Amino acid sequence: MVALRGKEIDAFLARPDPSRPIILLYGPDAGLVRERADALMASAVDDPNDPFSLVRMDGDELAAEPSRLVDEAMTVPLFGGRRAIRIRAGSRSFASGIDTLAEMQPKDCRIVIEAGELRPDAPACQHWVASRAACEQGAVSLHSKAVVFDRETLFIGSFNVNLRSIYLNGETVLIIHSPELATAVAEDIRYAMAPENSWQVSLDEQGDLVWQSTGEQIGHEPGVGFWRRATSRFLSWLPIEKYL
């Protein structure tokens, strides 16, 4: 497994290496992750709209039966040609399917996994993800939206608790009344928020934001470059509060 960064990513997107058919895309910018996945799919198959050439899979559903990934990747098209599999990762692990597939080295099939963000060096990564090597090399990222009330009720889904989700009404959420499930999620949240697993945001003596983790403190959002921060500052000046 090789982690690519910066110009290495651009070079790979321009000319993907066929000896690396399994590709994980992750990061805080979901739009950029999706854009790169689109580019990899476009170059992987002759027609991305052909359901026999491009298979889309949900990571949470795949977690219940990871062997489905191996079956799909090793399937030979009836009329020949290249194939691709696009996976939208969720909160459940299907790493066993990836491990098996990595040993088999599928031919003429590209597998692209879209993920969110989690500190790749966090112990929580090794707690939740079966592939230890993926965590150690920074190739894993997770994202979820969940709220627990009094360890009795669980609020979970794609709905952001902000004006944008309310105003556009384009998100969904489940409200589950289950003390057992709510307690389990609350413990996971507490563990993920520990200093060794996450960044704690606070104000310094000058009133500026600082990000702190175990043995580390920085004055800007971790893993975000200058232009991303400049774009965020510019957008903060626009009258778009109800969309944020």
One Martini backbone bead per residue (centre of mass of N, CA, C, O) as a GRO file, in nm:
protein
  244
    1MET     BB    1   0.096   0.036   0.023
    2VAL     BB    2   0.035   0.375  -0.106
    3ALA     BB    3   0.089   0.714  -0.028
    4LEU     BB    4  -0.049   1.003  -0.172
    5ARG     BB    5   0.072   1.341  -0.255
    6GLY     BB    6  -0.011   1.597  -0.425
    7LYS     BB    7   0.147   1.556  -0.723
    8GLU     BB    8   0.107   1.248  -0.714
    9ILE     BB    9  -0.197   1.254  -0.760
   10ASP     BB   10  -0.204   1.395  -1.035
   11ALA     BB   11  -0.032   1.183  -1.181
   12PHE     BB   12  -0.221   0.944  -1.128
   13LEU     BB   13  -0.478   1.060  -1.265
   14ALA     BB   14  -0.345   1.088  -1.549
   15ARG     BB   15  -0.178   0.790  -1.479
   16PRO     BB   16  -0.274   0.511  -1.391
   17ASP     BB   17  -0.175   0.233  -1.210
   18PRO     BB   18  -0.236  -0.101  -1.288
   19SER     BB   19  -0.086  -0.217  -1.018
   20ARG     BB   20  -0.320  -0.017  -0.870
   21PRO     BB   21  -0.654  -0.101  -0.839
   22ILE     BB   22  -0.664   0.008  -0.538
   23ILE     BB   23  -0.851   0.301  -0.429
   24LEU     BB   24  -0.814   0.561  -0.183
   25LEU     BB   25  -1.035   0.827  -0.096
   26TYR     BB   26  -0.957   1.115   0.116
   27GLY     BB   27  -1.112   1.378   0.318
   28PRO     BB   28  -1.262   1.694   0.393
   29ASP     BB   29  -1.316   1.715   0.073
   30ALA     BB   30  -1.582   1.585  -0.085
   31GLY     BB   31  -1.565   1.714  -0.367
   32LEU     BB   32  -1.276   1.620  -0.435
   33VAL     BB   33  -1.321   1.320  -0.401
   34ARG     BB   34  -1.541   1.298  -0.622
   35GLU     BB   35  -1.376   1.412  -0.859
   36ARG     BB   36  -1.156   1.190  -0.853
   37ALA     BB   37  -1.347   0.953  -0.892
   38ASP     BB   38  -1.455   1.037  -1.167
   39ALA     BB   39  -1.182   1.027  -1.314
   40LEU     BB   40  -1.123   0.724  -1.259
   41MET     BB   41  -1.379   0.616  -1.400
   42ALA     BB   42  -1.341   0.741  -1.686
   43SER     BB   43  -1.053   0.574  -1.724
   44ALA     BB   44  -1.163   0.268  -1.669
   45VAL     BB   45  -1.404   0.307  -1.875
   46ASP     BB   46  -1.594   0.350  -2.159
   47ASP     BB   47  -1.884   0.349  -1.982
   48PRO     BB   48  -2.008   0.490  -1.688
   49ASN     BB   49  -2.329   0.418  -1.763
   50ASP     BB   50  -2.257   0.119  -1.748
   51PRO     BB   51  -2.360  -0.130  -1.526
   52PHE     BB   52  -2.146  -0.354  -1.631
   53SER     BB   53  -1.886  -0.166  -1.586
   54LEU     BB   54  -2.025  -0.001  -1.341
   55VAL     BB   55  -2.006  -0.049  -0.992
   56ARG     BB   56  -2.216   0.022  -0.715
   57MET     BB   57  -2.130   0.063  -0.362
   58ASP     BB   58  -2.208   0.010  -0.023
   59GLY     BB   59  -2.025  -0.010   0.260
   60ASP     BB   60  -2.237  -0.104   0.473
   61GLU     BB   61  -2.345  -0.339   0.300
   62LEU     BB   62  -2.067  -0.477   0.251
   63ALA     BB   63  -2.001  -0.549   0.552
   64ALA     BB   64  -2.198  -0.802   0.561
   65GLU     BB   65  -2.043  -0.892   0.261
   66PRO     BB   66  -1.726  -0.873   0.149
   67SER     BB   67  -1.722  -1.097  -0.083
   68ARG     BB   68  -1.866  -0.931  -0.303
   69LEU     BB   69  -1.619  -0.777  -0.400
   70VAL     BB   70  -1.464  -1.015  -0.515
   71ASP     BB   71  -1.679  -1.112  -0.715
   72GLU     BB   72  -1.693  -0.850  -0.883
   73ALA     BB   73  -1.385  -0.818  -0.955
   74MET     BB   74  -1.370  -1.129  -1.091
   75THR     BB   75  -1.558  -1.063  -1.307
   76VAL     BB   76  -1.637  -1.150  -1.635
   77PRO     BB   77  -1.727  -1.007  -1.901
   78LEU     BB   78  -1.930  -1.111  -2.152
   79PHE     BB   79  -1.806  -0.872  -2.370
   80GLY     BB   80  -1.590  -0.754  -2.228
   81GLY     BB   81  -1.369  -0.546  -2.092
   82ARG     BB   82  -1.382  -0.304  -1.862
   83ARG     BB   83  -1.383  -0.249  -1.501
   84ALA     BB   84  -1.572  -0.101  -1.216
   85ILE     BB   85  -1.556   0.008  -0.863
   86ARG     BB   86  -1.780   0.195  -0.648
   87ILE     BB   87  -1.723   0.314  -0.310
   88ARG     BB   88  -1.921   0.414  -0.030
   89ALA     BB   89  -1.821   0.491   0.262
   90GLY     BB   90  -1.884   0.437   0.598
   91SER     BB   91  -1.901   0.303   0.936
   92ARG     BB   92  -1.821   0.028   0.810
   93SER     BB   93  -1.628  -0.257   0.776
   94PHE     BB   94  -1.452  -0.404   0.460
   95ALA     BB   95  -1.144  -0.501   0.484
   96SER     BB   96  -1.145  -0.807   0.417
   97GLY     BB   97  -1.204  -0.767   0.115
   98ILE     BB   98  -0.951  -0.599   0.051
   99ASP     BB   99  -0.736  -0.802   0.141
  100THR     BB  100  -0.814  -1.025  -0.055
  101LEU     BB  101  -0.788  -0.857  -0.318
  102ALA     BB  102  -0.486  -0.777  -0.287
  103GLU     BB  103  -0.387  -1.081  -0.326
  104MET     BB  104  -0.526  -1.119  -0.626
  105GLN     BB  105  -0.508  -0.907  -0.839
  106PRO     BB  106  -0.697  -0.759  -1.035
  107LYS     BB  107  -0.810  -0.754  -1.374
  108ASP     BB  108  -0.961  -0.504  -1.538
  109CYS     BB  109  -1.006  -0.366  -1.235
  110ARG     BB  110  -1.136  -0.088  -1.064
  111ILE     BB  111  -1.103   0.034  -0.720
  112VAL     BB  112  -1.310   0.283  -0.558
  113ILE     BB  113  -1.277   0.469  -0.249
  114GLU     BB  114  -1.496   0.666  -0.052
  115ALA     BB  115  -1.409   0.900   0.204
  116GLY     BB  116  -1.345   1.068   0.486
  117GLU     BB  117  -1.259   1.170   0.828
  118LEU     BB  118  -0.956   1.076   1.010
  119ARG     BB  119  -0.711   1.022   1.200
  120PRO     BB  120  -0.475   0.801   1.082
  121ASP     BB  121  -0.299   0.792   1.371
  122ALA     BB  122  -0.523   0.677   1.529
  123PRO     BB  123  -0.624   0.439   1.752
  124ALA     BB  124  -0.918   0.423   1.644
  125CYS     BB  125  -0.849   0.301   1.374
  126GLN     BB  126  -0.747   0.025   1.497
  127HIS     BB  127  -1.025  -0.035   1.635
  128TRP     BB  128  -1.219  -0.020   1.355
  129VAL     BB  129  -0.988  -0.127   1.161
  130ALA     BB  130  -0.856  -0.414   1.023
  131SER     BB  131  -0.632  -0.248   0.868
  132ARG     BB  132  -0.336  -0.156   0.996
  133ALA     BB  133  -0.176  -0.049   0.749
  134ALA     BB  134  -0.377   0.176   0.672
  135CYS     BB  135  -0.333   0.344   0.928
  136GLU     BB  136  -0.017   0.379   0.926
  137GLN     BB  137  -0.043   0.520   0.615
  138GLY     BB  138  -0.303   0.709   0.589
  139ALA     BB  139  -0.568   0.530   0.434
  140VAL     BB  140  -0.788   0.641   0.651
  141SER     BB  141  -1.144   0.747   0.663
  142LEU     BB  142  -1.399   0.901   0.873
  143HIS     BB  143  -1.768   0.967   0.882
  144SER     BB  144  -2.012   1.134   1.104
  145LYS     BB  145  -2.367   1.179   1.229
  146ALA     BB  146  -2.407   1.215   1.584
  147VAL     BB  147  -2.657   1.192   1.855
  148VAL     BB  148  -2.686   1.184   2.217
  149PHE     BB  149  -2.963   1.133   2.451
  150ASP     BB  150  -2.923   1.025   2.764
  151ARG     BB  151  -2.857   0.731   2.660
  152GLU     BB  152  -3.149   0.675   2.475
  153THR     BB  153  -3.109   0.865   2.217
  154LEU     BB  154  -3.067   0.848   1.856
  155PHE     BB  155  -2.891   1.064   1.620
  156ILE     BB  156  -2.884   0.961   1.266
  157GLY     BB  157  -2.711   1.082   0.962
  158SER     BB  158  -2.698   1.338   0.702
  159PHE     BB  159  -2.788   1.546   0.905
  160ASN     BB  160  -2.731   1.869   0.974
  161VAL     BB  161  -2.706   2.090   1.253
  162ASN     BB  162  -2.835   2.323   1.038
  163LEU     BB  163  -2.955   2.553   0.809
  164ARG     BB  164  -2.904   2.405   0.546
  165SER     BB  165  -3.067   2.144   0.596
  166ILE     BB  166  -3.333   2.291   0.663
  167TYR     BB  167  -3.367   2.476   0.409
  168LEU     BB  168  -3.325   2.241   0.179
  169ASN     BB  169  -3.430   1.954   0.253
  170GLY     BB  170  -3.174   1.716   0.173
  171GLU     BB  171  -3.200   1.537   0.438
  172THR     BB  172  -3.140   1.266   0.669
  173VAL     BB  173  -3.292   1.099   0.967
  174LEU     BB  174  -3.248   0.908   1.266
  175ILE     BB  175  -3.466   0.816   1.545
  176ILE     BB  176  -3.349   0.625   1.827
  177HIS     BB  177  -3.502   0.421   2.081
  178SER     BB  178  -3.199   0.308   2.249
  179PRO     BB  179  -3.005   0.256   2.513
  180GLU     BB  180  -2.799   0.054   2.401
  181LEU     BB  181  -2.717   0.206   2.140
  182ALA     BB  182  -2.660   0.485   2.265
  183THR     BB  183  -2.429   0.392   2.452
  184ALA     BB  184  -2.239   0.281   2.235
  185VAL     BB  185  -2.206   0.551   2.080
  186ALA     BB  186  -2.108   0.723   2.317
  187GLU     BB  187  -1.842   0.563   2.358
  188ASP     BB  188  -1.728   0.618   2.077
  189ILE     BB  189  -1.723   0.925   2.099
  190ARG     BB  190  -1.542   0.947   2.346
  191TYR     BB  191  -1.301   0.801   2.216
  192ALA     BB  192  -1.270   0.991   1.961
  193MET     BB  193  -1.222   1.258   2.160
  194ALA     BB  194  -0.962   1.189   2.235
  195PRO     BB  195  -0.648   1.326   2.209
  196GLU     BB  196  -0.528   1.074   2.037
  197ASN     BB  197  -0.785   1.106   1.807
  198SER     BB  198  -0.797   1.430   1.823
  199TRP     BB  199  -0.899   1.765   1.791
  200GLN     BB  200  -0.871   2.048   2.004
  201VAL     BB  201  -1.066   2.339   2.036
  202SER     BB  202  -0.930   2.669   2.115
  203LEU     BB  203  -0.824   2.944   2.310
  204ASP     BB  204  -0.602   3.174   2.343
  205GLU     BB  205  -0.480   3.461   2.490
  206GLN     BB  206  -0.565   3.622   2.206
  207GLY     BB  207  -0.831   3.463   2.084
  208ASP     BB  208  -0.724   3.226   1.922
  209LEU     BB  209  -0.722   2.955   1.739
  210VAL     BB  210  -0.657   2.613   1.851
  211TRP     BB  211  -0.491   2.298   1.789
  212GLN     BB  212  -0.514   1.999   1.992
  213SER     BB  213  -0.293   1.736   2.082
  214THR     BB  214  -0.083   1.500   2.144
  215GLY     BB  215   0.196   1.697   2.160
  216GLU     BB  216   0.014   1.922   1.991
  217GLN     BB  217   0.021   2.259   1.824
  218ILE     BB  218  -0.194   2.466   1.618
  219GLY     BB  219  -0.311   2.766   1.412
  220HIS     BB  220  -0.464   2.554   1.221
  221GLU     BB  221  -0.614   2.354   1.023
  222PRO     BB  222  -0.569   2.037   0.981
  223GLY     BB  223  -0.470   1.952   0.656
  224VAL     BB  224  -0.474   2.262   0.556
  225GLY     BB  225  -0.419   2.479   0.322
  226PHE     BB  226  -0.394   2.796   0.217
  227TRP     BB  227  -0.625   2.801  -0.004
  228ARG     BB  228  -0.846   2.685   0.174
  229ARG     BB  229  -0.836   2.912   0.386
  230ALA     BB  230  -0.888   3.147   0.189
  231THR     BB  231  -1.165   3.051   0.093
  232SER     BB  232  -1.304   3.055   0.371
  233ARG     BB  233  -1.263   3.355   0.423
  234PHE     BB  234  -1.417   3.459   0.177
  235LEU     BB  235  -1.695   3.318   0.242
  236SER     BB  236  -1.738   3.474   0.520
  237TRP     BB  237  -1.821   3.751   0.358
  238LEU     BB  238  -2.077   3.623   0.273
  239PRO     BB  239  -2.446   3.607   0.243
  240ILE     BB  240  -2.458   3.255   0.356
  241GLU     BB  241  -2.553   3.146   0.637
  242LYS     BB  242  -2.804   2.951   0.562
  243TYR     BB  243  -2.587   2.742   0.408
  244LEU     BB  244  -2.387   2.655   0.671
   0.00000   0.00000   0.00000
